[in-house]
Amino acid sequence: MKLIAAQATNTPATAENGTENGVLFIANDANPLESNLAGIKTIVLNFPKFTDGRAFTQAVMLRKRAGFTGEIRATGDVLVDQLQQMARSGFDVAELRADQDLAAGQRQLDRYSEFYQADVVQKAPHFANNASKVAA
């Protein structure tokens, strides 16, 4: 996952859906499956508050149900503590809140290389991956 400092980008946090140059901004309360993804390269999902996790669900829906393979970017109230879950939910880029440290965020992402449970990135649970390696 790529990390960006909040002041390094001009990504607008928007409350309404909108498309601009192949970038789709999806409102936090919108159903992402209702969006037209034709020609979309990047989808921006906003976290209005760090306690509002609807963008996690939106990212999973975009990856698993809509089959979206482009970039999904997290903006808004994005904290270092959320980065592992964002990566596992299908986010590619996280724009950290201004008071968050990029180095701390990278350490958080580097902390675990594998997870026991399956997720959007790792389709099978860890034990199933190990079983197939032993059988080979």
C-alpha positions in Angstrom: 0.0 0.0 0.0 1.2 3.4 -0.9 1.1 6.2 1.8 0.6 9.9 1.0 0.8 12.8 3.4 -2.4 14.8 3.5 -0.7 18.0 2.3 1.1 16.2 -0.6 -2.1 15.8 -2.6 -5.0 18.0 -3.6 -7.6 15.2 -3.5 -10.9 16.8 -2.5 -13.0 15.1 0.1 -16.4 15.3 -1.4 -19.8 14.4 0.0 -21.3 13.7 -3.5 -20.5 11.2 -6.2 -18.6 12.7 -9.1 -16.2 11.7 -11.8 -13.1 13.7 -12.9 -10.5 12.5 -15.5 -11.0 8.8 -14.8 -11.2 9.4 -11.0 -14.5 8.5 -9.3 -15.4 10.1 -5.9 -18.0 8.0 -4.1 -19.9 9.5 -1.2 -19.6 7.7 2.1 -23.3 6.8 2.2 -23.5 5.7 -1.4 -23.8 2.1 -2.7 -20.6 1.7 -4.8 -22.3 -1.1 -6.9 -24.6 1.5 -8.4 -21.6 3.5 -9.9 -20.7 3.2 -13.5 -17.1 2.0 -13.4 -16.4 2.2 -17.2 -13.2 4.2 -17.8 -12.5 4.6 -14.1 -8.9 4.2 -13.1 -9.1 5.4 -9.5 -11.9 5.4 -6.9 -11.6 7.8 -3.9 -13.4 6.7 -0.8 -13.7 9.1 2.1 -13.5 8.5 5.9 -15.3 11.5 7.4 -14.4 10.3 10.9 -12.0 7.6 11.9 -14.9 5.9 13.7 -16.9 5.7 10.4 -15.9 2.4 8.7 -18.4 2.5 5.8 -15.5 3.0 3.3 -14.0 -0.3 4.3 -17.3 -2.0 3.2 -17.3 0.0 0.0 -13.8 -1.1 -0.9 -14.6 -4.7 -0.3 -17.7 -4.5 -2.4 -15.8 -2.8 -5.2 -13.1 -5.5 -5.2 -15.2 -8.6 -4.6 -18.6 -7.9 -6.1 -17.8 -5.3 -8.8 -14.4 -6.8 -9.7 -12.7 -3.4 -9.8 -9.0 -3.8 -10.4 -7.9 -0.1 -10.4 -6.7 2.0 -7.6 -8.8 2.6 -4.5 -7.7 5.5 -2.4 -8.6 6.3 1.2 -8.9 10.0 2.1 -10.3 12.0 5.1 -9.7 11.1 8.7 -7.2 8.3 7.9 -5.1 7.1 10.9 -2.0 4.9 11.0 -4.0 2.4 13.2 -6.4 1.7 10.2 -3.8 0.9 7.6 -3.6 -2.9 8.0 -7.3 -3.2 7.7 -7.4 -0.8 4.7 -4.8 -2.9 2.9 -6.7 -6.1 3.7 -10.0 -4.5 2.5 -8.6 -3.6 -1.0 -7.2 -0.1 -0.6 -4.1 0.7 -2.7 -3.3 4.2 -1.4 -4.0 5.9 1.9 -3.8 9.7 2.3 -2.9 10.1 6.0 -4.4 12.8 8.1 -2.1 15.8 8.5 -1.0 14.8 12.1 -0.1 11.2 11.2 3.5 10.2 10.6 4.4 8.4 7.3 7.2 6.4 8.8 4.9 5.1 11.6 2.4 4.2 8.9 5.0 2.2 7.0 6.1 0.4 10.1 2.5 -0.5 10.8 2.1 -2.0 7.3 5.4 -3.9 7.6 4.5 -5.4 10.9 2.7 -8.4 9.6 3.5 -10.2 6.3 0.7 -12.8 6.5 -2.7 -13.2 8.2 -4.5 -16.4 9.2 -7.8 -15.3 7.8 -8.6 -14.8 4.1 -9.3 -11.2 2.9 -9.6 -9.3 -0.3 -5.9 -9.6 -1.1 -5.3 -13.1 0.3 -8.2 -15.1 -1.1 -7.6 -18.4 0.9 -7.0 -18.7 4.6 -3.4 -19.2 5.7 -3.8 -22.9 6.6 -5.2 -23.6 3.1 -2.2 -22.0 1.5 0.2 -24.0 3.7 -1.7 -27.3 3.0 -1.3 -26.8 -0.8 2.5 -26.2 -0.3 2.9 -29.4 1.7 0.9 -31.4 -0.8 3.1 -30.3 -3.7 
